[in-house]
Amino acid sequence: METLVSDKFDQLIIKALQEDARQSVSAIAEQVHLSRSAVSERLKRLEQSGEIRGYQVLLGHKSMSGVAAYFDIQHNSARCADVIPLLTAIPEVRRCHGISGEIDLMVFVQADSVTRLHQIREELDAHPAIVRIKTHIVLSDWINKAD
């Protein structure tokens, strides 16, 4: 997607939000030296254009429960898109990336238990299009930057 950030003020607004997405429009306006209404309009435009896709809460280790893992998946379908409905149907699947190399898909899963993670893996492995799954359980979350 082409970047739609039009000038230094948009860049400053985005930087301010990356530092603290909960701060008020007034606080951002003060930081970037624009009026509150100008910042509000710029935020609205950045959101509508997709440059800002959303705001999120990132939980610390103590707030996280369950287990997280990456599955690297090889399949024999003609297209990755043919396998995506299978993954979309599993609520614990949080992200799925098509990647280069021997692996077709890198899938991030957050489950409430190792037992549930195993069930998900077994469900995927039983699908005829899935050739191989390799599981990488997340032990630590050292760096976790939002998009």
MODELLER restraints for C-alpha pairs under 7 A, 6 or more apart:
rsr = mdl.restraints
at = mdl.atoms
rsr.add(forms.Gaussian(group=physical.xy_distance, feature=features.Distance(at['CA:3:A'], at['CA:51:A']), mean=6.84, stdev=0.5))
rsr.add(forms.Gaussian(group=physical.xy_distance, feature=features.Distance(at['CA:4:A'], at['CA:51:A']), mean=6.31, stdev=0.5))
rsr.add(forms.Gaussian(group=physical.xy_distance, feature=features.Distance(at['CA:5:A'], at['CA:11:A']), mean=6.56, stdev=0.5))
rsr.add(forms.Gaussian(group=physical.xy_distance, feature=features.Distance(at['CA:9:A'], at['CA:32:A']), mean=6.59, stdev=0.5))
rsr.add(forms.Gaussian(group=physical.xy_distance, feature=features.Distance(at['CA:12:A'], at['CA:32:A']), mean=6.22, stdev=0.5))
rsr.add(forms.Gaussian(group=physical.xy_distance, feature=features.Distance(at['CA:13:A'], at['CA:28:A']), mean=6.64, stdev=0.5))
rsr.add(forms.Gaussian(group=physical.xy_distance, feature=features.Distance(at['CA:13:A'], at['CA:32:A']), mean=6.79, stdev=0.5))
rsr.add(forms.Gaussian(group=physical.xy_distance, feature=features.Distance(at['CA:16:A'], at['CA:28:A']), mean=6.54, stdev=0.5))
rsr.add(forms.Gaussian(group=physical.xy_distance, feature=features.Distance(at['CA:21:A'], at['CA:55:A']), mean=6.89, stdev=0.5))
rsr.add(forms.Gaussian(group=physical.xy_distance, feature=features.Distance(at['CA:25:A'], at['CA:36:A']), mean=6.18, stdev=0.5))
rsr.add(forms.Gaussian(group=physical.xy_distance, feature=features.Distance(at['CA:25:A'], at['CA:39:A']), mean=6.74, stdev=0.5))
rsr.add(forms.Gaussian(group=physical.xy_distance, feature=features.Distance(at['CA:25:A'], at['CA:40:A']), mean=6.70, stdev=0.5))
rsr.add(forms.Gaussian(group=physical.xy_distance, feature=features.Distance(at['CA:26:A'], at['CA:36:A']), mean=5.45, stdev=0.5))
rsr.add(forms.Gaussian(group=physical.xy_distance, feature=features.Distance(at['CA:29:A'], at['CA:35:A']), mean=5.65, stdev=0.5))
rsr.add(forms.Gaussian(group=physical.xy_distance, feature=features.Distance(at['CA:29:A'], at['CA:36:A']), mean=5.28, stdev=0.5))
rsr.add(forms.Gaussian(group=physical.xy_distance, feature=features.Distance(at['CA:29:A'], at['CA:39:A']), mean=5.94, stdev=0.5))
rsr.add(forms.Gaussian(group=physical.xy_distance, feature=features.Distance(at['CA:46:A'], at['CA:52:A']), mean=5.49, stdev=0.5))
rsr.add(forms.Gaussian(group=physical.xy_distance, feature=features.Distance(at['CA:47:A'], at['CA:53:A']), mean=6.12, stdev=0.5))
rsr.add(forms.Gaussian(group=physical.xy_distance, feature=features.Distance(at['CA:65:A'], at['CA:112:A']), mean=6.59, stdev=0.5))
rsr.add(forms.Gaussian(group=physical.xy_distance, feature=features.Distance(at['CA:66:A'], at['CA:111:A']), mean=5.68, stdev=0.5))
rsr.add(forms.Gaussian(group=physical.xy_distance, feature=features.Distance(at['CA:66:A'], at['CA:112:A']), mean=4.02, stdev=0.5))
rsr.add(forms.Gaussian(group=physical.xy_distance, feature=features.Distance(at['CA:66:A'], at['CA:113:A']), mean=4.92, stdev=0.5))
rsr.add(forms.Gaussian(group=physical.xy_distance, feature=features.Distance(at['CA:67:A'], at['CA:110:A']), mean=5.82, stdev=0.5))
rsr.add(forms.Gaussian(group=physical.xy_distance, feature=features.Distance(at['CA:67:A'], at['CA:111:A']), mean=5.41, stdev=0.5))
rsr.add(forms.Gaussian(group=physical.xy_distance, feature=features.Distance(at['CA:67:A'], at['CA:112:A']), mean=6.13, stdev=0.5))
rsr.add(forms.Gaussian(group=physical.xy_distance, feature=features.Distance(at['CA:67:A'], at['CA:113:A']), mean=5.77, stdev=0.5))
rsr.add(forms.Gaussian(group=physical.xy_distance, feature=features.Distance(at['CA:67:A'], at['CA:114:A']), mean=6.27, stdev=0.5))
rsr.add(forms.Gaussian(group=physical.xy_distance, feature=features.Distance(at['CA:68:A'], at['CA:109:A']), mean=5.59, stdev=0.5))
rsr.add(forms.Gaussian(group=physical.xy_distance, feature=features.Distance(at['CA:68:A'], at['CA:110:A']), mean=4.33, stdev=0.5))
rsr.add(forms.Gaussian(group=physical.xy_distance, feature=features.Distance(at['CA:68:A'], at['CA:111:A']), mean=6.27, stdev=0.5))
rsr.add(forms.Gaussian(group=physical.xy_distance, feature=features.Distance(at['CA:68:A'], at['CA:137:A']), mean=6.03, stdev=0.5))
rsr.add(forms.Gaussian(group=physical.xy_distance, feature=features.Distance(at['CA:68:A'], at['CA:138:A']), mean=5.41, stdev=0.5))
rsr.add(forms.Gaussian(group=physical.xy_distance, feature=features.Distance(at['CA:69:A'], at['CA:108:A']), mean=5.89, stdev=0.5))
rsr.add(forms.Gaussian(group=physical.xy_distance, feature=features.Distance(at['CA:69:A'], at['CA:109:A']), mean=5.34, stdev=0.5))
rsr.add(forms.Gaussian(group=physical.xy_distance, feature=features.Distance(at['CA:69:A'], at['CA:110:A']), mean=6.58, stdev=0.5))
rsr.add(forms.Gaussian(group=physical.xy_distance, feature=features.Distance(at['CA:69:A'], at['CA:135:A']), mean=6.67, stdev=0.5))
rsr.add(forms.Gaussian(group=physical.xy_distance, feature=features.Distance(at['CA:69:A'], at['CA:136:A']), mean=5.37, stdev=0.5))
rsr.add(forms.Gaussian(group=physical.xy_distance, feature=features.Distance(at['CA:69:A'], at['CA:137:A']), mean=4.11, stdev=0.5))
rsr.add(forms.Gaussian(group=physical.xy_distance, feature=features.Distance(at['CA:69:A'], at['CA:138:A']), mean=5.18, stdev=0.5))
rsr.add(forms.Gaussian(group=physical.xy_distance, feature=features.Distance(at['CA:70:A'], at['CA:106:A']), mean=6.61, stdev=0.5))
rsr.add(forms.Gaussian(group=physical.xy_distance, feature=features.Distance(at['CA:70:A'], at['CA:107:A']), mean=5.42, stdev=0.5))
rsr.add(forms.Gaussian(group=physical.xy_distance, feature=features.Distance(at['CA:70:A'], at['CA:108:A']), mean=4.55, stdev=0.5))
rsr.add(forms.Gaussian(group=physical.xy_distance, feature=features.Distance(at['CA:70:A'], at['CA:109:A']), mean=6.19, stdev=0.5))
rsr.add(forms.Gaussian(group=physical.xy_distance, feature=features.Distance(at['CA:70:A'], at['CA:135:A']), mean=5.87, stdev=0.5))
rsr.add(forms.Gaussian(group=physical.xy_distance, feature=features.Distance(at['CA:70:A'], at['CA:136:A']), mean=5.04, stdev=0.5))
rsr.add(forms.Gaussian(group=physical.xy_distance, feature=features.Distance(at['CA:70:A'], at['CA:137:A']), mean=6.38, stdev=0.5))
rsr.add(forms.Gaussian(group=physical.xy_distance, feature=features.Distance(at['CA:71:A'], at['CA:106:A']), mean=5.82, stdev=0.5))
rsr.add(forms.Gaussian(group=physical.xy_distance, feature=features.Distance(at['CA:71:A'], at['CA:107:A']), mean=5.07, stdev=0.5))
rsr.add(forms.Gaussian(group=physical.xy_distance, feature=features.Distance(at['CA:71:A'], at['CA:108:A']), mean=6.52, stdev=0.5))
rsr.add(forms.Gaussian(group=physical.xy_distance, feature=features.Distance(at['CA:71:A'], at['CA:133:A']), mean=6.18, stdev=0.5))
rsr.add(forms.Gaussian(group=physical.xy_distance, feature=features.Distance(at['CA:71:A'], at['CA:134:A']), mean=5.54, stdev=0.5))
rsr.add(forms.Gaussian(group=physical.xy_distance, feature=features.Distance(at['CA:71:A'], at['CA:135:A']), mean=4.67, stdev=0.5))
rsr.add(forms.Gaussian(group=physical.xy_distance, feature=features.Distance(at['CA:71:A'], at['CA:136:A']), mean=6.29, stdev=0.5))
rsr.add(forms.Gaussian(group=physical.xy_distance, feature=features.Distance(at['CA:72:A'], at['CA:103:A']), mean=6.20, stdev=0.5))
rsr.add(forms.Gaussian(group=physical.xy_distance, feature=features.Distance(at['CA:72:A'], at['CA:105:A']), mean=5.81, stdev=0.5))
rsr.add(forms.Gaussian(group=physical.xy_distance, feature=features.Distance(at['CA:72:A'], at['CA:106:A']), mean=4.65, stdev=0.5))
rsr.add(forms.Gaussian(group=physical.xy_distance, feature=features.Distance(at['CA:72:A'], at['CA:107:A']), mean=6.36, stdev=0.5))
rsr.add(forms.Gaussian(group=physical.xy_distance, feature=features.Distance(at['CA:72:A'], at['CA:133:A']), mean=5.66, stdev=0.5))
rsr.add(forms.Gaussian(group=physical.xy_distance, feature=features.Distance(at['CA:72:A'], at['CA:134:A']), mean=5.23, stdev=0.5))
rsr.add(forms.Gaussian(group=physical.xy_distance, feature=features.Distance(at['CA:72:A'], at['CA:135:A']), mean=6.61, stdev=0.5))
rsr.add(forms.Gaussian(group=physical.xy_distance, feature=features.Distance(at['CA:73:A'], at['CA:103:A']), mean=5.91, stdev=0.5))
rsr.add(forms.Gaussian(group=physical.xy_distance, feature=features.Distance(at['CA:73:A'], at['CA:104:A']), mean=5.89, stdev=0.5))
rsr.add(forms.Gaussian(group=physical.xy_distance, feature=features.Distance(at['CA:73:A'], at['CA:105:A']), mean=5.14, stdev=0.5))
rsr.add(forms.Gaussian(group=physical.xy_distance, feature=features.Distance(at['CA:73:A'], at['CA:106:A']), mean=6.38, stdev=0.5))
rsr.add(forms.Gaussian(group=physical.xy_distance, feature=features.Distance(at['CA:73:A'], at['CA:132:A']), mean=5.77, stdev=0.5))
rsr.add(forms.Gaussian(group=physical.xy_distance, feature=features.Distance(at['CA:73:A'], at['CA:133:A']), mean=4.64, stdev=0.5))
rsr.add(forms.Gaussian(group=physical.xy_distance, feature=features.Distance(at['CA:73:A'], at['CA:134:A']), mean=6.65, stdev=0.5))
rsr.add(forms.Gaussian(group=physical.xy_distance, feature=features.Distance(at['CA:74:A'], at['CA:103:A']), mean=5.30, stdev=0.5))
rsr.add(forms.Gaussian(group=physical.xy_distance, feature=features.Distance(at['CA:74:A'], at['CA:104:A']), mean=5.10, stdev=0.5))
rsr.add(forms.Gaussian(group=physical.xy_distance, feature=features.Distance(at['CA:74:A'], at['CA:105:A']), mean=6.73, stdev=0.5))
rsr.add(forms.Gaussian(group=physical.xy_distance, feature=features.Distance(at['CA:74:A'], at['CA:130:A']), mean=6.18, stdev=0.5))
rsr.add(forms.Gaussian(group=physical.xy_distance, feature=features.Distance(at['CA:74:A'], at['CA:131:A']), mean=5.41, stdev=0.5))
rsr.add(forms.Gaussian(group=physical.xy_distance, feature=features.Distance(at['CA:74:A'], at['CA:132:A']), mean=5.14, stdev=0.5))
rsr.add(forms.Gaussian(group=physical.xy_distance, feature=features.Distance(at['CA:74:A'], at['CA:133:A']), mean=6.55, stdev=0.5))
rsr.add(forms.Gaussian(group=physical.xy_distance, feature=features.Distance(at['CA:75:A'], at['CA:104:A']), mean=6.84, stdev=0.5))
rsr.add(forms.Gaussian(group=physical.xy_distance, feature=features.Distance(at['CA:75:A'], at['CA:129:A']), mean=5.34, stdev=0.5))
rsr.add(forms.Gaussian(group=physical.xy_distance, feature=features.Distance(at['CA:75:A'], at['CA:130:A']), mean=4.36, stdev=0.5))
rsr.add(forms.Gaussian(group=physical.xy_distance, feature=features.Distance(at['CA:75:A'], at['CA:131:A']), mean=4.85, stdev=0.5))
rsr.add(forms.Gaussian(group=physical.xy_distance, feature=features.Distance(at['CA:75:A'], at['CA:132:A']), mean=6.90, stdev=0.5))
rsr.add(forms.Gaussian(group=physical.xy_distance, feature=features.Distance(at['CA:76:A'], at['CA:129:A']), mean=5.29, stdev=0.5))
rsr.add(forms.Gaussian(group=physical.xy_distance, feature=features.Distance(at['CA:76:A'], at['CA:130:A']), mean=6.51, stdev=0.5))
rsr.add(forms.Gaussian(group=physical.xy_distance, feature=features.Distance(at['CA:76:A'], at['CA:131:A']), mean=6.39, stdev=0.5))
rsr.add(forms.Gaussian(group=physical.xy_distance, feature=features.Distance(at['CA:77:A'], at['CA:129:A']), mean=5.85, stdev=0.5))
rsr.add(forms.Gaussian(group=physical.xy_distance, feature=features.Distance(at['CA:87:A'], at['CA:93:A']), mean=6.63, stdev=0.5))
rsr.add(forms.Gaussian(group=physical.xy_distance, feature=features.Distance(at['CA:92:A'], at['CA:109:A']), mean=5.45, stdev=0.5))
rsr.add(forms.Gaussian(group=physical.xy_distance, feature=features.Distance(at['CA:92:A'], at['CA:110:A']), mean=5.29, stdev=0.5))
rsr.add(forms.Gaussian(group=physical.xy_distance, feature=features.Distance(at['CA:92:A'], at['CA:111:A']), mean=5.66, stdev=0.5))
rsr.add(forms.Gaussian(group=physical.xy_distance, feature=features.Distance(at['CA:93:A'], at['CA:107:A']), mean=6.98, stdev=0.5))
rsr.add(forms.Gaussian(group=physical.xy_distance, feature=features.Distance(at['CA:93:A'], at['CA:108:A']), mean=6.01, stdev=0.5))
rsr.add(forms.Gaussian(group=physical.xy_distance, feature=features.Distance(at['CA:93:A'], at['CA:109:A']), mean=4.47, stdev=0.5))
rsr.add(forms.Gaussian(group=physical.xy_distance, feature=features.Distance(at['CA:93:A'], at['CA:110:A']), mean=6.60, stdev=0.5))
rsr.add(forms.Gaussian(group=physical.xy_distance, feature=features.Distance(at['CA:94:A'], at['CA:108:A']), mean=5.60, stdev=0.5))
rsr.add(forms.Gaussian(group=physical.xy_distance, feature=features.Distance(at['CA:94:A'], at['CA:109:A']), mean=5.54, stdev=0.5))
rsr.add(forms.Gaussian(group=physical.xy_distance, feature=features.Distance(at['CA:94:A'], at['CA:110:A']), mean=6.82, stdev=0.5))
rsr.add(forms.Gaussian(group=physical.xy_distance, feature=features.Distance(at['CA:95:A'], at['CA:107:A']), mean=5.67, stdev=0.5))
rsr.add(forms.Gaussian(group=physical.xy_distance, feature=features.Distance(at['CA:95:A'], at['CA:108:A']), mean=5.02, stdev=0.5))
rsr.add(forms.Gaussian(group=physical.xy_distance, feature=features.Distance(at['CA:96:A'], at['CA:105:A']), mean=6.63, stdev=0.5))
rsr.add(forms.Gaussian(group=physical.xy_distance, feature=features.Distance(at['CA:96:A'], at['CA:106:A']), mean=5.68, stdev=0.5))
rsr.add(forms.Gaussian(group=physical.xy_distance, feature=features.Distance(at['CA:96:A'], at['CA:107:A']), mean=4.33, stdev=0.5))
rsr.add(forms.Gaussian(group=physical.xy_distance, feature=features.Distance(at['CA:96:A'], at['CA:108:A']), mean=6.31, stdev=0.5))
rsr.add(forms.Gaussian(group=physical.xy_distance, feature=features.Distance(at['CA:97:A'], at['CA:105:A']), mean=5.52, stdev=0.5))
rsr.add(forms.Gaussian(group=physical.xy_distance, feature=features.Distance(at['CA:97:A'], at['CA:106:A']), mean=5.12, stdev=0.5))
rsr.add(forms.Gaussian(group=physical.xy_distance, feature=features.Distance(at['CA:97:A'], at['CA:107:A']), mean=6.37, stdev=0.5))
rsr.add(forms.Gaussian(group=physical.xy_distance, feature=features.Distance(at['CA:98:A'], at['CA:104:A']), mean=5.77, stdev=0.5))
rsr.add(forms.Gaussian(group=physical.xy_distance, feature=features.Distance(at['CA:98:A'], at['CA:105:A']), mean=4.57, stdev=0.5))
rsr.add(forms.Gaussian(group=physical.xy_distance, feature=features.Distance(at['CA:98:A'], at['CA:106:A']), mean=6.41, stdev=0.5))
rsr.add(forms.Gaussian(group=physical.xy_distance, feature=features.Distance(at['CA:99:A'], at['CA:105:A']), mean=5.85, stdev=0.5))
rsr.add(forms.Gaussian(group=physical.xy_distance, feature=features.Distance(at['CA:99:A'], at['CA:106:A']), mean=6.82, stdev=0.5))
rsr.add(forms.Gaussian(group=physical.xy_distance, feature=features.Distance(at['CA:111:A'], at['CA:117:A']), mean=5.64, stdev=0.5))
rsr.add(forms.Gaussian(group=physical.xy_distance, feature=features.Distance(at['CA:124:A'], at['CA:130:A']), mean=6.89, stdev=0.5))
rsr.add(forms.Gaussian(group=physical.xy_distance, feature=features.Distance(at['CA:125:A'], at['CA:133:A']), mean=6.85, stdev=0.5))
